């Protein structure tokens, strides 16, 4: 491309008078961003029970927008999943720590195969005496 002398001179003059490039915008400070502003508990709550209470407090007629219902359902799924994980970890821990453990309450009757062995001869005598008392009681009932 060719320029005549006058056009070339004009371009050079414009080039000298053009403004400098604009400074790059700085990142907004955290206080200016809407995400860091104080949010309502409905937006940040993760416990499904507390979220449900907050939704009912906020809604005058009991209607809840679908996106908030989805959040509630997801919070319930997350809570259930975390409870199942904790239960699974507890079972694995119990399996690692010992063999057979009674599942019921301490005073619940268990089959003979799962009864623990008496710790001492005195305990064995007491246990035997108790069994005899129970058998005598059964004979009197019949």
Secondary structure, DSSP 8 states (H G I E B T S, - for coil): ----HHHHHHHHHHHHHS-----------TTTSGGGS---HHHH---HHHHHHHHHHH-SSS---HHHHHHHHHHHHHHHHHHHHHHHHHHHHHHHH-S----S-TTS---GGG----SSHHHHHHHHHHHHHHHHHHHHH-
